[in-house]
Amino acid sequence: MEIGLVHYLSVAAVLFGLGLLTVMTRRNSVGILLGVELILNAAALNFIAFEHFVVGDVAGQIFTVFIIVLAAAEAAIALAIVLSVYRNFRTIMADRMTTLKN
């Protein structure tokens, strides 16, 4: 049995679904960030799968590198924001952050 495009798209759909479920159900800011990372990984897997099975050039790999760079930048900036919020509110629970100014 050969692994085809449908298999990759199924795994990406599961990753996207788990990421979306994590973002929707978590109250912890770090958990929400992990869900966003899962969603970005699902998008990267889709780009690589379509590049390999449909297009055949390196455009999918270039987009995937941009997604990886975006995910790394998002993680660094978001963790800095989480640390700043913890310093002000003494919690990282997203539902307890009620004001933008402290």
N, C-alpha and C positions, 0 to 999 in steps of 0.2 A: 504494500500500500504506500503510495507516494503522498507526501504532505503537500497540499495545494493551497491556493489562495483562500479558499473557504475556511480552512483550518486556522490560518493566520488571522483572518477577519473575525472568526469566532472568539479566539483568544483576546483580540483587541476589544471586542464588544463586551466580554466578561470583565476585562480590566476597566473599561470605561464605566460599566455599570457599578462595579465595586467602588470606583473612585467617586462617582456621583452619589452613591449611597453613603459613603463616608462623609462627604461634604455636607449632605443633608441631615445626617443624624448626630454628628459629633458636636459637642459644645466646647471642647477643648481646642484652642487655636492651633496647636501643633497637629492634632488629628485632622483638622480641616486642611492644613498644608499638605499632609500626607495624601489626602484625597485628591488634591489638585495635582500632585506629582503623578498619581496613578492615571489621571485623565490625560496628562501630557505624554506619559509613556504609551498609552493606547493610541494617541495620535501619531507618535513616532513609529510605532509598529505598523500602522496602516500605511504610512508613507513608504516604509521599507518594503512591505509586501507588494504594494502596487508597483513600485519601482522594479522589483524583481520579476513579477509575473506579467505585467501589462506593458509598461513603457520601455524598460530596458536601458535607460540611460542613468546618469548619476544625479538627477534632479531630486529624487527621493532621499538620497543620502545627504545631500546638501541641506534640504529642509529638516532632516532629522538632526543634523549637527546644530542648526539654529534652534531647534526645540530643546536640545540638551543644554545649550548655552542659556536659553531663556529659563529653563528649569533651575539651573545653578544660580542665576542672578535672582530669580524669584525666591529661592530658598534663603539666600544670604540677606536680601532686603527684608523679607518677611520675618525671619528670625530676629533681626535687629529691631523691627517694630514690636515683636512679641516681648523682647527684653525691655523695651521702653515702656510698653503697656504694663508689664509686671512691676516695673519700678514705680509707676504711678498708682496703679490700682491694687497691687498685691495679689492679683489673680490673672490667670490666662484663659479663663472661661469666657467665651465670646458673648454669651448672653448677659453677663454681668457688666460689660462695658457699655455704659449708658450715655456717656458724654464724650465729645471729641476734645474738650478742653478741661483740664483739671486744675 
